[in-house]
Amino acid sequence: MGRNILPSVLMKMILSMLRLFANGKNTKTEYFPNWKDISVMMPEHVKFGEIRDILYQLGFEEKHVEGSHIRFRNPYADAVIVLSDRKIITFHHFRMIEKVLEEKGIISREEFERIFFNNTRKDLKIKCLPYVEANREDRFSPESFRKSPTAT
C-alpha cells in the first residue's frame, strides 16, 4: 500500500507545478521577483545626479521641498516625478521613473534602459519618442542645457 501512495503524491506535486507554470508563466515569481536577480533589472550604480541630468535633458524642472522631497515636473508632458530628498535611487524609484517617462510619452522604455545598461551616460544623446522629438529644440536650447531651475 505504501508503494501506491508515493506515485500519487508525486503525481499531485507534478500537476501542481504544471499549474504554476501554465502558459510559460510562473505566477508566484511574476508578482514576487527573485531579489537576487534585481541587479539584472537595474544597473548597480545609478546615482541621483545621473537621474537628475537625464530629467533636465528631458525638460523637467526641479523643485526641492526642504526636509521632504524633490519634485521633478515636465510642463510639456504634464509629468511629475517625486523622489526622496535623501537622494538615494532604489529599484522601485528607477522603475517608477521609467514607467512615468514611458506612459507620458517622453521616452521609450528601451531608450531609458539603453542609457543605463549600455553605459552611454557620459556622451548622452537621448532619442525621444517622435511627437516629443518634434518640439525638442525649443526645450533643449544650449543656454538651458543642464541649467538648474532652482539656480535662477
GIQUI-V797909 format. One record per residue. N is the residue number from 0. PHI is phi in radians with two decimals (NA if undefined). OMEGA is omega in radians with two decimals (NA if undefined). D_CENTER is the distance of its C-alpha to the mean C-alpha in Angstrom with 1 decimal. Layout:
n:phi:omega:d_center
N:PHI:OMEGA:D_CENTER
N:PHI:OMEGA:D_CENTER
This chain:
n:phi:omega:d_center
0:NA:3.12:55.8
1:-1.11:-3.14:53.3
2:-1.21:-3.12:52.6
3:-1.32:-3.12:51.7
4:-1.26:-3.10:49.1
5:-1.01:3.10:47.0
6:-1.09:3.14:46.3
7:-1.22:3.09:45.4
8:-1.14:3.09:43.0
9:-1.06:3.14:41.3
10:-1.12:3.10:41.2
11:-1.12:3.12:39.6
12:-1.11:-3.14:36.9
13:-1.13:3.12:36.3
14:-1.12:3.12:36.1
15:-1.17:3.08:33.7
16:-1.18:3.10:31.4
17:-1.10:3.09:31.8
18:-1.14:3.12:30.7
19:-1.11:-3.07:27.6
20:-1.74:-3.13:26.7
21:-1.08:-3.14:27.9
22:1.02:3.08:26.5
23:1.31:-3.12:24.6
24:-2.01:3.01:22.2
25:-1.73:-3.02:22.3
26:-1.14:3.14:21.8
27:-1.24:-3.12:21.6
28:-1.34:3.07:18.9
29:-1.16:-3.13:16.9
30:-1.66:3.14:16.6
31:-2.18:-3.08:17.1
32:-1.15:3.09:15.3
33:-1.24:-3.02:17.4
34:-1.18:3.06:16.1
35:-1.23:-3.11:17.8
36:-1.63:-3.11:15.4
37:-1.07:-3.11:12.2
38:-1.06:3.09:12.9
39:-1.31:-3.06:12.6
40:-1.54:-3.13:9.0
41:-2.49:3.09:8.0
42:-1.03:-3.07:10.4
43:-1.19:-3.01:13.2
44:-2.05:3.03:13.8
45:-1.71:-3.11:11.1
46:-1.74:-3.14:13.4
47:-1.04:3.14:13.3
48:-1.08:3.11:15.5
49:-1.18:3.09:13.3
50:-1.10:-3.14:10.5
51:-1.07:3.13:13.7
52:-1.06:3.14:15.2
53:-1.14:3.13:12.6
54:-1.14:3.05:12.6
55:-1.05:-3.12:16.4
56:-1.15:3.13:16.6
57:-1.57:3.04:14.9
58:1.61:3.14:17.6
59:-1.47:3.05:16.2
60:-1.92:-3.06:18.9
61:-1.84:3.01:18.6
62:-2.34:-3.10:20.8
63:-1.73:3.04:21.4
64:-1.78:-3.00:23.0
65:-0.97:3.09:25.0
66:1.30:-3.08:24.5
67:-2.25:-3.04:21.8
68:-2.76:3.04:18.6
69:-2.10:-3.10:17.2
70:-1.91:3.03:16.5
71:-1.90:-3.09:15.0
72:-2.27:3.05:16.5
73:-1.93:-3.08:16.9
74:-1.20:-3.11:20.3
75:-1.30:-3.11:20.3
76:-1.84:-3.11:17.5
77:0.97:-3.11:18.1
78:-2.02:3.12:14.5
79:-2.29:3.06:14.1
80:-2.21:-3.13:11.5
81:-2.00:3.13:13.3
82:-2.16:3.11:12.8
83:-1.11:3.11:15.6
84:-1.34:3.07:18.4
85:-1.32:3.07:18.4
86:1.04:3.07:15.9
87:-1.97:3.12:14.1
88:-1.76:3.11:10.4
89:-1.80:-3.13:9.9
90:-1.01:-3.09:7.7
91:-1.22:3.03:7.4
92:-1.12:-3.11:6.8
93:-1.03:-3.12:3.9
94:-1.24:3.10:2.5
95:-1.15:3.11:5.1
96:-1.08:3.12:4.8
97:-1.03:-3.11:3.2
98:-1.17:3.13:5.7
99:-1.10:-3.13:8.2
100:-1.09:-3.14:8.5
101:-1.31:-3.10:9.2
102:-1.15:3.13:11.4
103:-1.48:3.07:13.3
104:1.32:-3.11:14.0
105:-1.48:-3.11:13.1
106:-2.65:-3.12:11.3
107:-1.34:3.12:10.6
108:-1.06:-3.13:7.7
109:-1.10:3.14:10.3
110:-1.18:3.12:11.0
111:-1.07:3.13:7.7
112:-1.20:3.10:7.8
113:-1.06:-3.13:11.5
114:-1.04:-3.05:11.3
115:-1.58:-3.04:10.1
116:-1.41:-3.13:11.7
117:-1.77:3.12:14.8
118:0.93:3.13:15.6
119:-1.78:-3.07:16.2
120:-1.28:-3.08:15.3
121:-1.21:3.12:19.0
122:-1.93:-2.92:20.3
123:-1.49:3.00:17.5
124:-2.26:-3.05:18.2
125:-1.52:3.09:15.4
126:-1.77:-3.12:16.4
127:-1.41:3.05:15.6
128:-1.16:-2.96:16.5
129:-0.92:-3.08:20.3
130:-1.32:3.01:21.2
131:-1.41:-3.13:19.1
132:-1.06:-3.10:20.6
133:-1.06:-3.12:24.1
134:-1.80:-3.01:23.9
135:-1.15:-3.07:21.9
136:-1.06:3.13:25.1
137:-1.13:-3.06:26.1
138:-1.53:-3.01:23.0
139:-2.05:3.10:22.6
140:-1.27:-3.10:26.2
141:-1.01:-3.13:27.1
142:-1.18:-3.08:28.4
143:-1.60:-3.10:25.2
144:-1.13:3.12:23.0
145:1.03:3.10:21.4
146:-1.60:-3.11:23.7
147:-1.34:3.11:22.6
148:-1.10:3.13:23.6
149:-1.40:-3.11:24.9
150:-1.40:-3.11:27.1
151:-1.43:NA:29.4
